Amino acid sequence: MSASLGFGVYDPGCPPRSGPVREWEKKLGVPIVILSWYQAWGSAYAPCRPDLIQKVQRRHLIPMITWEPWQLPNSLPTPCKPAAQPAFALERLLQGVYERYIQSWASDLAKCRGAVWLRPMHEMNGDWYPWGGMVNGNNPKLFREAWHYLRGIFKAAGAANVVWVWCPYVLSVPATADNSLEHYFPGTGQVDWLGLDGYNWGTTQPWSRWESFADIFTDAYARLTALAPDKPMLIAELGCAEEGGNKAQWLRDAFQQIISQFEKIKAVVWFQIAKECDWRLDSSPEAIQAFHEQKGLFQARKVWGARWGAPGMTGMGG
């Protein structure tokens, strides 16, 4: 099959570091087109750094920033569940508590000119973040209103180069009708890319089992495609454990399944870190070898970027 996918990696450095990209490309054997990182509103890295973002852009990489309204749990004075941060409830966003901060980001990203992919309030259908629809007095309607509120501020700032990535988790937690991922969709005019996060946890958790890529993504993929059939899709977080099965074969199967069964998926961003378990593609010699065998599926940076990475690709919407 001909190359058609873009490949991205999560950079554990925050703000971003474009320096290691060449080493990653050499190790992984594929061109990297998306550099992904996370910035929490309540962290030491809360301010936007347009200078560093532009360094990423000059390397012909697409910066994808997961923008998180919370304080990192390990920085809290008193240990608590990560979602237990009512200061970042959606109602407070809509009350304008963080408006000056949001405006500063909108203004700074507008200066970057090149495309900046912004993934705010991801995995909103889970219960592990303060913006989740079932915690802190939140609900899906408030989430949609918060999304529109953010979009309005960025539009007013002239940040037409920002590409908006709406990204639920593959499973809703809790799995109730009220928490269905469809309820969080802010509308086709408000979204540029559809995203999904999902992992094969293997047997690393008491509740988990070995699952194929198709097992993990088929249902959510069909539902997102039905919501916005004309929008491109990416897997914004993907990882596979070693425990519970054959990771090398999982990788071979996964990328073949993406190409043959998930035609809307145009890019995959790998969660290249040992965190809850060793998600990395190079977690074993067998795993990285299996990934190297898939390199023919990935497009060169400039080829993929010319098709999918252009600023204002689908416009600013409503």
QUIWO-V832301 format. One record per residue. N is the residue number from 1. PSI is psi in whole degrees, -180 to 180 (none if undefined). NEAR is the number of other C-alpha atoms within 8 Angstrom. Layout:
BEGIN
N/PSI/NEAR
N/PSI/NEAR
END
This chain:
BEGIN
1/145/4
2/156/5
3/136/8
4/-14/9
5/149/12
6/148/15
7/138/14
8/163/13
9/151/12
10/128/12
11/115/11
12/-16/6
13/138/7
14/119/10
15/173/9
16/155/10
17/113/10
18/-12/9
19/-45/5
20/-3/7
21/-44/8
22/-40/7
23/-40/7
24/-43/9
25/-39/11
26/-43/8
27/-44/6
28/-24/11
29/14/9
30/155/10
31/138/10
32/128/13
33/-24/14
34/128/13
35/117/15
36/137/13
37/172/14
38/138/9
39/119/13
40/138/13
41/-30/12
42/22/9
43/175/10
44/-18/5
45/25/10
46/-38/9
47/148/7
48/146/9
49/80/8
50/-28/10
51/-43/6
52/-35/10
53/-41/11
54/-28/10
55/-42/9
56/-45/15
57/-37/11
58/-20/7
59/10/7
60/34/10
61/148/12
62/119/14
63/128/13
64/113/12
65/119/13
66/113/13
67/114/12
68/112/11
69/83/11
70/175/11
71/134/11
72/130/10
73/-36/9
74/-5/5
75/0/7
76/143/8
77/-31/4
78/125/4
79/138/7
80/171/6
81/142/7
82/-35/10
83/-15/12
84/65/10
85/77/11
86/-18/7
87/-22/5
88/21/11
89/150/13
90/-34/11
91/-36/8
92/-37/11
93/-47/12
94/-22/10
95/-6/6
96/12/7
97/-35/8
98/19/8
99/-41/8
100/-41/7
101/-46/7
102/-42/10
103/-36/11
104/-39/9
105/-42/10
106/-44/13
107/-43/12
108/-42/11
109/-31/14
110/-29/13
111/-18/8
112/-20/12
113/-61/8
114/167/9
115/132/14
116/120/14
117/126/12
118/127/12
119/79/13
120/146/10
121/50/10
122/164/11
123/40/10
124/-17/15
125/11/16
126/174/14
127/23/13
128/0/8
129/153/11
130/-24/16
131/1/15
132/146/16
133/-13/15
134/16/12
135/162/12
136/30/12
137/11/7
138/167/14
139/165/10
140/-35/10
141/-44/8
142/-36/11
143/-47/14
144/-40/11
145/-40/10
146/-39/11
147/-47/9
148/-38/10
149/-48/9
150/-48/9
151/-41/9
152/-41/8
153/-43/11
154/-37/13
155/-42/10
156/-30/7
157/-3/10
158/24/9
159/61/13
160/-10/12
161/-6/13
162/127/13
163/123/15
164/123/11
165/114/13
166/124/13
167/94/13
168/171/12
169/157/13
170/-27/11
171/139/8
172/137/12
173/113/9
174/156/8
175/68/8
176/162/8
177/-39/5
178/-24/5
179/15/14
180/139/11
181/-28/9
182/-31/8
183/-17/9
184/-4/12
185/122/9
186/-3/10
187/149/6
188/-32/8
189/-7/8
190/-2/12
191/136/12
192/-42/15
193/144/12
194/136/13
195/158/12
196/142/15
197/139/13
198/153/12
199/149/9
200/101/13
201/-10/12
202/-136/15
203/29/10
204/-19/10
205/154/8
206/-28/5
207/-3/4
208/162/9
209/166/10
210/128/10
211/143/10
212/167/10
213/-45/11
214/-39/9
215/-42/7
216/-42/12
217/-17/10
218/-49/8
219/-50/8
220/-37/10
221/-45/10
222/-38/8
223/-40/9
224/-39/11
225/-37/11
226/-34/7
227/-42/8
228/77/8
229/-20/7
230/-1/5
231/141/10
232/160/10
233/148/12
234/155/14
235/109/13
236/-21/11
237/127/12
238/137/12
239/161/13
240/132/12
241/165/13
242/-30/11
243/131/7
244/-7/10
245/-164/7
246/100/7
247/-39/11
248/-47/12
249/-34/9
250/-44/10
251/-43/11
252/-47/12
253/-41/10
254/-49/11
255/-32/9
256/-38/8
257/-41/11
258/-48/10
259/-40/8
260/-26/7
261/-12/6
262/67/9
263/-20/8
264/-20/9
265/119/12
266/-11/11
267/153/11
268/128/14
269/118/15
270/137/14
271/83/11
272/71/11
273/149/9
274/109/8
275/-100/6
276/-34/4
277/-175/7
278/92/11
279/-14/14
280/149/12
281/-27/12
282/35/8
283/-18/10
284/157/7
285/-35/7
286/-39/8
287/-48/14
288/-34/13
289/-42/9
290/-39/12
291/-41/13
292/-33/10
293/-15/8
294/4/10
295/-23/9
296/-10/9
297/-12/10
298/134/13
299/155/12
300/153/9
301/-50/12
302/-35/7
303/-49/8
304/-44/14
305/-35/12
306/-30/8
307/-41/7
308/-14/7
309/4/10
310/140/10
311/145/12
312/28/11
313/-44/9
314/14/6
315/174/7
316/-12/10
317/-161/8
318/none/4
END
